[in-house]
Amino acid sequence: MKTPAARPLLLVVSAPSGAGKTTLGTRLLAEFPDMVRAVTCTTRAPRPGEVNGRDYVFLSDAEFKRWVNANAFIEHARVHGASYGTPRLAVEQPLRSGRDVLLIIDVQGAERIRQLCAPDGVVRRHAFADVFIMPPDGATLRQRLVTRGQDNPNTIACRLKNAGGEMARSALFKHRIVNDRLEDAVARLRDIVLAAKNMEREA
């Protein structure tokens, strides 16, 4: 008898701004070539070096509202003064084709995805894991935000203020990683993915 194929994995990674979630996600995708990142949408302005369609899909407020009204987002939220949303097709199409999906989103979006992946949720037929990335401490987080040079002082202050609330919700995530040393954090994230996929094979 042929062994049933393991369900594709939907991996959600969240973190405060500057904790390193995008860097970790990029490293993870390099190690798992069959995994794809679901590119999310935002109304914030592009940062230097960001490319539309690769880093985010950049939308105007009016465009974002049209997407919401068309039910085109699987989740959306207002974060740091801008709107963010995950296109439904960016998640559902790869999963239907059997590919693992990486979703790098805020804690509000992660909560919505967690509900959808619950036993009675609409995405329950897929494997699911959620990970919260934490900085070693507040001073390190501030330094990373300042050093990357992508935000003005007011934006940095807003993101640092919101970071406390985001980290307070880290207990909602099944996995938590302190991103102190990048290589250690990458290894921990890799282990979480492998464990989730192994559980599917053994189920």
Helices and strands as residue ranges (DSSP letters): E 9-14, H 21-31, E 35-37, E 41-42, E 57-58, H 61-69, E 73-79, E 82-87, H 88-96, E 100-104, H 107-116, E 127-134, H 138-148, H 153-168, G 170-172, E 175-178, H 182-202
